[in-house]
Amino acid sequence: ASSRMASVRCSLASQLALGLVLGIASSPSAVAFSLSAPLPMFSNPRAVSSARRTSALRMKAPIEALPDIVVPNIDDTQDERLWVPQTECLSFRPLCLCVSQGYYVNLLRFKGGGVLGTHRHSSPVHAMTLKGKWGYKEHGWEAGPGTYVFEPPGETHTLHVSEDSEEMIALFHVTGSLLYVDEATGEITGFDDVFTKLEKAKVWYEECGLGADYVQQFVR
């Protein structure tokens, strides 16, 4: 009897240790119950395949979710129709025009040197330089290829590209309005936001032959 009791204790202890390792039980009785049922990790192939399909369905985006935007070769300058003229030396290429949240992501492109008039940001701006160099007259730094820049809300500055620059391309993520101001008085003279960018793109794409609806692929 003593030997049998020791064997039972040993068996129970082994089950308890295994249960703790697998994290499936907190008591000896639970260990015994858990070990008597099939473990998920040892399920048959059909059950595993079904579980994977169920998991994949759960990972799918809801029907109401908006589609992705995927734009290859964003710095391609071979097709000039993609670039919306803004001034004689400045154009932009829209990548995302988020009318539902009030921001836009676009590429700014300067051919040669130039200036984007003094303006104030009411919300943060993120920038990433792809080609060339640029900076702000009000700051001492210069952004070259690979440079990331964060511009805090309330910032007022004048973007400039040196005259000896052949071409500059930078990505800007702008939230809210960009308010153009008179450099001398500080008075607001105009603005740009996701809606003005959208309208400018519509007009240009219609004019260049792509069609006004071409821009809709970037609208969210």
C-alpha positions as CSV (number, residue, x, y, z in Angstrom):
1,A,0.0,0.0,0.0
2,S,2.8,2.3,0.9
3,S,4.5,1.7,-2.5
4,R,1.2,2.3,-4.3
5,M,0.7,5.6,-2.5
6,A,4.2,6.7,-3.4
7,S,3.5,5.8,-7.0
8,V,0.3,7.8,-7.1
9,R,2.0,10.8,-5.4
10,C,4.8,10.6,-8.0
11,S,2.4,10.5,-10.9
12,L,0.4,13.4,-9.5
13,A,3.5,15.4,-8.9
14,S,4.6,14.8,-12.5
15,Q,1.2,15.9,-13.8
16,L,1.3,19.0,-11.7
17,A,4.8,19.9,-13.0
18,L,3.7,19.4,-16.6
19,G,0.6,21.5,-16.0
20,L,2.6,24.3,-14.5
21,V,5.0,24.3,-17.5
22,L,2.2,24.4,-20.0
23,G,0.3,27.0,-17.9
24,I,-2.9,25.1,-18.1
25,A,-3.7,24.4,-14.4
26,S,-3.5,25.8,-10.9
27,S,-4.4,22.7,-8.9
28,P,-3.7,19.0,-8.9
29,S,-7.3,18.2,-9.8
30,A,-7.2,20.6,-12.6
31,V,-4.0,19.1,-13.9
32,A,-5.6,15.6,-14.0
33,F,-8.6,17.0,-15.9
34,S,-6.5,19.0,-18.3
35,L,-4.3,16.1,-19.1
36,S,-7.3,13.9,-19.8
37,A,-8.5,16.3,-22.6
38,P,-6.7,16.8,-25.9
39,L,-4.4,19.9,-26.0
40,P,-4.8,22.4,-28.8
41,M,-1.2,22.0,-29.8
42,F,-1.8,18.4,-30.6
43,S,-5.0,18.9,-32.5
44,N,-5.5,17.1,-35.8
45,P,-4.5,18.9,-39.1
46,R,-8.1,19.6,-40.1
47,A,-8.8,21.4,-36.8
48,V,-5.6,23.4,-37.1
49,S,-6.4,24.4,-40.7
50,S,-9.9,25.5,-39.6
51,A,-8.5,27.5,-36.7
52,R,-6.1,29.2,-39.1
53,R,-8.9,30.2,-41.4
54,T,-10.9,31.5,-38.6
55,S,-7.9,33.6,-37.4
56,A,-7.4,34.9,-40.9
57,L,-11.0,36.0,-41.1
58,R,-10.7,37.8,-37.8
59,M,-7.6,39.6,-39.0
60,K,-9.3,41.0,-42.2
61,A,-10.2,44.7,-42.1
62,P,-13.8,45.5,-41.5
63,I,-16.0,46.1,-44.6
64,E,-16.3,49.8,-43.7
65,A,-12.5,50.2,-43.6
66,L,-11.0,52.4,-46.3
67,P,-8.6,50.9,-48.8
68,D,-4.8,51.3,-48.7
69,I,-3.0,53.8,-50.8
70,V,0.1,52.4,-52.5
71,V,2.1,54.8,-54.7
72,P,5.3,53.3,-56.3
73,N,8.3,55.4,-57.3
74,I,7.0,58.5,-55.7
75,D,10.0,60.6,-56.7
76,D,9.5,59.7,-60.4
77,T,9.8,62.9,-62.5
78,Q,9.6,61.3,-65.9
79,D,5.8,62.0,-66.2
80,E,5.3,65.7,-65.6
81,R,1.6,65.3,-65.6
82,L,1.8,63.8,-62.0
83,W,3.1,67.1,-60.7
84,V,0.7,69.9,-60.0
85,P,2.2,73.3,-60.8
86,Q,2.0,75.8,-57.9
87,T,4.4,78.5,-59.0
88,E,7.0,78.8,-61.9
89,C,9.5,76.8,-59.9
90,L,7.4,74.8,-57.5
91,S,5.0,71.9,-58.0
92,F,3.5,69.2,-55.8
93,R,2.5,65.6,-56.1
94,P,-0.4,64.4,-53.9
95,L,0.0,61.1,-52.1
96,C,-2.8,61.2,-49.6
97,L,-5.5,63.8,-49.3
98,C,-7.3,62.9,-46.1
99,V,-10.5,65.0,-46.1
100,S,-11.9,63.0,-43.2
101,Q,-9.1,64.1,-40.8
102,G,-7.9,67.3,-42.4
103,Y,-4.4,66.5,-43.4
104,Y,-2.5,65.9,-46.6
105,V,0.7,64.2,-47.6
106,N,2.5,65.5,-50.7
107,L,5.8,65.9,-52.4
108,L,7.1,69.4,-52.9
109,R,9.4,69.8,-55.9
110,F,11.5,72.8,-56.7
111,K,13.2,73.1,-60.1
112,G,16.2,75.3,-59.4
113,G,16.1,77.7,-56.5
114,G,13.0,79.3,-55.1
115,V,10.9,80.3,-52.2
116,L,7.6,79.2,-50.6
117,G,6.2,82.3,-49.1
118,T,6.2,83.0,-45.4
119,H,3.6,80.9,-43.7
120,R,2.4,79.8,-40.3
121,H,1.3,76.3,-39.2
122,S,-1.6,75.7,-36.8
123,S,-0.7,72.0,-36.5
124,P,2.4,69.9,-36.6
125,V,4.2,69.1,-39.9
126,H,6.5,66.2,-40.7
127,A,9.0,66.4,-43.5
128,M,11.5,64.0,-45.2
129,T,14.0,65.1,-47.8
130,L,14.4,62.8,-50.9
131,K,16.6,64.9,-53.1
132,G,18.5,68.2,-53.0
133,K,18.6,70.6,-50.0
134,W,16.2,73.1,-48.4
135,G,15.8,75.1,-45.3
136,Y,13.9,78.0,-43.6
137,K,15.2,81.5,-43.6
138,E,14.4,81.8,-39.9
139,H,16.5,78.8,-39.0
140,G,20.2,77.9,-39.3
141,W,19.9,74.2,-40.4
142,E,19.7,72.8,-43.9
143,A,17.9,69.6,-44.7
144,G,19.6,67.2,-47.2
145,P,18.7,63.8,-48.6
146,G,17.5,61.5,-45.8
147,T,16.9,64.3,-43.3
148,Y,13.7,64.2,-41.2
149,V,12.2,67.4,-39.9
150,F,9.5,68.0,-37.3
151,E,7.8,71.4,-37.3
152,P,5.8,72.2,-34.2
153,P,2.4,74.0,-34.2
154,G,2.7,77.8,-34.2
155,E,5.8,77.8,-36.3
156,T,6.1,80.7,-38.8
157,H,8.8,80.4,-41.5
158,T,9.9,80.9,-45.1
159,L,11.0,77.8,-47.1
160,H,13.9,78.5,-49.5
161,V,15.9,76.4,-51.9
162,S,19.3,77.9,-53.0
163,E,19.6,79.2,-56.5
164,D,22.4,76.8,-57.4
165,S,20.1,73.8,-56.6
166,E,19.2,71.7,-59.7
167,E,16.2,70.1,-58.1
168,M,14.7,69.5,-54.6
169,I,12.1,67.0,-53.7
170,A,10.8,66.5,-50.1
171,L,7.8,64.8,-48.6
172,F,5.6,66.8,-46.3
173,H,2.8,65.6,-44.0
174,V,0.7,68.7,-43.2
175,T,-2.2,68.7,-40.7
176,G,-4.7,71.6,-40.7
177,S,-4.1,74.8,-42.5
178,L,-0.9,76.4,-43.8
179,L,-1.5,80.2,-43.4
180,Y,0.4,82.5,-45.7
181,V,1.3,85.7,-44.0
182,D,2.8,89.1,-44.9
183,E,6.4,89.0,-43.9
184,A,6.4,92.6,-42.8
185,T,3.0,92.9,-41.0
186,G,2.3,89.3,-40.1
187,E,-1.2,89.6,-41.6
188,I,-2.8,86.5,-43.2
189,T,-2.9,86.8,-46.9
190,G,-4.1,83.3,-47.9
191,F,-4.0,79.6,-46.9
192,D,-3.6,76.1,-48.1
193,D,-5.2,72.9,-46.7
194,V,-6.3,69.5,-47.9
195,F,-9.3,71.0,-49.7
196,T,-7.3,73.6,-51.7
197,K,-4.7,71.0,-52.6
198,L,-7.5,68.7,-53.8
199,E,-9.0,71.5,-55.9
200,K,-5.7,72.4,-57.5
201,A,-5.0,68.8,-58.3
202,K,-8.4,68.4,-59.9
203,V,-8.0,71.4,-62.1
204,W,-4.5,70.4,-63.2
205,Y,-5.2,66.7,-63.9
206,E,-8.2,67.8,-66.0
207,E,-6.1,70.2,-67.9
208,C,-3.1,67.8,-68.5
209,G,-5.4,65.1,-69.8
210,L,-5.4,62.6,-66.9
211,G,-8.9,63.7,-65.9
212,A,-10.2,65.4,-62.8
213,D,-11.1,62.0,-61.2
214,Y,-7.5,60.9,-61.3
215,V,-6.9,62.6,-57.9
216,Q,-9.7,60.5,-56.3
217,Q,-7.4,57.6,-55.8
218,F,-5.5,59.7,-53.2
219,V,-8.6,60.9,-51.3
220,R,-9.6,59.3,-48.0
